[in-house]
Amino acid sequence: MNKSELRKEIHVSLTKIKEEDYRKRSKNIHQNLYDTQCWKNAKSIGITISRFPEVDTYGVIEKAWMEGKTVSVPRCIHQGKKLDFYSISSFEEVEPSYFGLLEPLQSLQKTSPDAIDLLIVPGLAYNSSGFRLGYGGGYYDRYLANYYKRKTISLCFKEQIVEHIPVDGHDQPVGMLIGEENH
């Protein structure tokens, strides 16, 4: 199965999750994340603002703020397919952008990759080696190639774990997958 076909299959599978189950399962994943040393040790996190059917990240962001962590969210630079992260202290500091994503206002303070202790990386599908299938732009693979701390986690529902993902030379794995039952 090629990447495009796998993206469609996983997306269809995720959209079948009922709203109540989605919330409950996301909260289980959140708790598994909070139990990790990576989370406990991180003073700053990089994270996207989720859209259904991705694992909810609003709760993770709010928990980070409650714990005094710095939260940085990405803004896509379409020319060059790059990401820049910006520190936010409230959801009022984001605006809708391409594809309905919420991204930080450009007037905010940009965050260097060195300042992010833990990067929570989105994706559609993952294999047991941490390779991920993203949304097709390669933005995160480019960012990860220059993220030297290498503290990376992806949050995922069981439907997102697959045996085989087509891997290209530029694809970057994440260090840890956090699911509903294990971490």
Residue pairs with C-beta under 8 A, 6 or more apart in sequence:
1 9
1 164
1 166
2 166
3 133
3 136
3 165
3 166
4 136
6 124
6 125
6 133
6 162
6 165
6 166
7 124
7 125
7 133
7 135
7 136
10 124
10 125
10 133
10 159
10 160
10 162
11 53
11 124
13 159
14 53
14 54
14 124
14 157
14 159
14 160
15 52
15 53
17 25
17 53
17 157
17 159
22 52
22 53
22 56
23 56
25 55
25 157
25 180
26 55
26 56
26 59
27 59
28 180
28 181
29 55
29 155
29 156
29 157
29 178
29 179
29 180
30 56
30 59
30 60
30 63
30 155
32 178
32 179
32 180
32 181
32 182
32 183
33 39
33 60
33 120
33 153
33 155
33 178
33 183
34 40
34 63
35 183
36 153
36 176
36 178
36 183
38 118
38 151
38 153
38 176
39 118
41 117
41 118
42 69
42 117
42 118
42 151
43 69
43 70
43 117
44 69
44 70
44 71
44 72
44 111
44 115
44 116
44 117
44 118
45 60
45 64
45 69
45 70
45 71
45 72
45 116
45 117
45 118
45 119
45 120
46 72
46 73
46 74
46 85
46 111
46 116
46 118
46 119
46 120
47 57
47 60
47 61
47 64
47 71
47 72
47 73
47 119
47 120
48 54
48 57
48 73
48 74
48 101
48 120
48 122
49 57
49 58
49 61
49 73
49 91
49 94
49 101
49 102
49 103
50 56
50 57
50 58
50 122
51 100
51 101
54 122
55 155
55 156
55 157
57 120
57 155
58 91
60 120
60 155
61 71
61 73
61 91
64 70
64 71
65 71
65 89
70 87
70 111
70 115
71 87
71 88
71 89
72 85
72 86
72 87
72 88
72 104
72 111
72 115
72 116
73 85
73 86
73 88
73 94
73 102
73 103
73 104
74 83
74 84
74 85
74 86
74 103
74 104
74 139
74 143
75 83
75 84
75 85
75 86
75 97
75 103
75 104
75 106
76 82
76 83
76 97
76 98
76 101
76 103
76 137
76 139
77 83
77 84
78 98
81 137
81 138
81 139
81 142
82 139
82 142
82 143
83 139
83 140
83 142
83 143
84 110
85 104
85 110
85 111
85 113
85 116
86 104
86 105
86 106
86 108
86 109
86 110
86 111
87 104
87 108
87 109
87 111
88 94
88 104
88 108
91 102
93 104
93 105
93 108
94 102
94 103
94 104
94 105
95 102
95 103
95 104
95 105
96 102
96 103
97 103
113 143
113 146
113 147
113 148
113 149
114 148
114 149
116 147
116 149
117 149
117 151
118 151
118 152
118 153
119 144
119 147
119 149
119 151
119 152
119 153
120 152
120 153
120 154
120 155
121 132
121 140
121 144
121 152
121 153
121 154
121 174
122 134
122 135
122 140
122 154
123 132
123 133
123 134
123 135
123 140
123 154
123 156
123 160
123 174
124 132
124 133
124 134
124 135
124 160
125 132
125 133
125 160
125 161
125 162
125 165
126 132
126 133
126 154
126 156
126 160
126 161
126 162
126 165
126 174
126 177
127 161
127 162
127 163
127 164
127 165
128 161
128 163
129 173
130 152
130 154
130 173
130 174
130 175
130 176
130 177
131 165
131 167
131 171
131 173
132 140
132 154
132 165
132 171
132 173
132 174
133 165
133 166
134 140
134 141
138 170
140 172
141 170
141 171
141 172
142 170
144 152
144 172
145 170
145 172
150 175
151 175
152 174
152 175
152 176
153 174
153 175
153 176
153 177
153 178
154 174
154 176
154 177
154 178
155 178
155 179
156 177
156 178
156 179
157 179
157 180
158 179
158 180
158 181
161 177
161 179
176 183
